């Protein structure tokens, strides 16, 4: 019995290591790995058409490449914090980065589709384990005075990474080869492994935690998340509940998730601490996170889709538009962190202003017409440079600022899993809204044309179809922008009554 406390106390001692250049390098190594993981996911989504063409994969089969990666990635986020505490953060991070890199190297070498699906699913499992580790490192090792800057690094994964995926995919596919959509991660992962190995302290193994291992929770929670995510990703393609497969995935996944929640409530060592939801700020952050991710996804997807379908832009031509938001984040996020680090600044109202700016950008986008081109979108992008970090960083501050240090891994599991799941849900809802509004406008325009006699001129039909298609896309994009603007403004309404005032972290005197 006297030997039991020793492995428990060691991590606490390690966490008191003085912050310096070595720890900073380790944290930057985890940040680099997380950014590359997010960029890799978006790169292969954008380059999917080239990958399918090179490997002879159909559209339907190719959709499973994205679905399985996403499902395994989101599921890994739920259980990675437990593994990091048990096997040590440093050891687990290096293992996951190495596995992520190796599987990325093997993916283009897969001899057939089943092999590629297995490799891509395993890579998603390794890549999804990384984001929770970044939050854990920031919460554990950073001194109070600079903790917000660590959270700003985590916020890059929501603001910087997604916008950089399209430009990188364009460069590799256009100028090098589709294989490099997978292989481009190798040098970055090698650098991340070296930085983590040198920079983070090594905790002892805590294998005694297996004595209370939550096996039932893993057996319920992991398949629940996999089924729900696959159902959401494949839902638009299979016409949602008209498909028996989607009904089984969403219905079965929801049932397993309910049983998982019941198990977590009473388990002595849960993966999710449901009691933390009594914290108003964490609850507000998790509720708001879904809406915020929907808005951030929409402001990337809408202009990219419009320019591709109406103006015929390839990803390389769309890339500069996305870089207008992505690159300035490297400056905007630290500046917003410095603002929030002032005690007199209320993070809730910084977020309200950011949401208002996003709402304004989307309202301007709702004025879209078929004449818009890449340059027309630039004012909207400029508004988002500071709007995005002003929305995301206060959310992180509210989610983590009022929790005890021992709850850090639980907060990381909550925030990252909800973040991953909400991003998938937002994508499914946005695609469904696009389909519904597109059908509505298409039907209305065709009915308006009626039986006009000049429609009998076959020479005019190709031109007419192109103009009709462009008009449908423009009207649909404008509707989506307006919907997103309403969501952004509606999120502001939650601020006065749910979250409480929180102050920037400071060292205890």
Secondary structure, DSSP 8 states (H G I E B T S, - for coil): -TTHHHHHHHHHHHTTS---HHHHHHHHHHHHHHHHHHHHHHHHHHTHHHHHHHHT--HHHHHHHHHHHHHHHHHHHHHHHHHHHHH-HHHHHHHHHHHHHHHHHHHTT-SSHHHHHHHHHHHHHHHHHHHHHHHHHHHHHS-GGGHHHHHHHHHHHHHTHHHHHHHHHHHHHHHT-TTHHHHTTHHHHHHHHHHHHHHS------GGGGGG--HHHHHHHHHHHHHHHHHHHHHHHHTGGGSHHHHHHHHHHHHHHHHHHHHHHH-TT-SS-GGGGGSHHHHHHHHHHHHHHHHHHHHHHHHHHHHHHHS---HHHHHHHHHHHHTTHHHHHHHHHHHHTSTTS-HHHHHHHHHHHHHHHHHHHTT--TT--GGGGHHHHHHHHHHHHHHHHHHHHHHHTTS-GGGHHHHHHHHHHHHHHHHHHHHHHHHHHHHHHHHHHHHHHHHHHTT-GGGG-HHHHHHHHHHHHHHHHHHHHHHHHHHHHHHHHHHHHHHTTSS----------
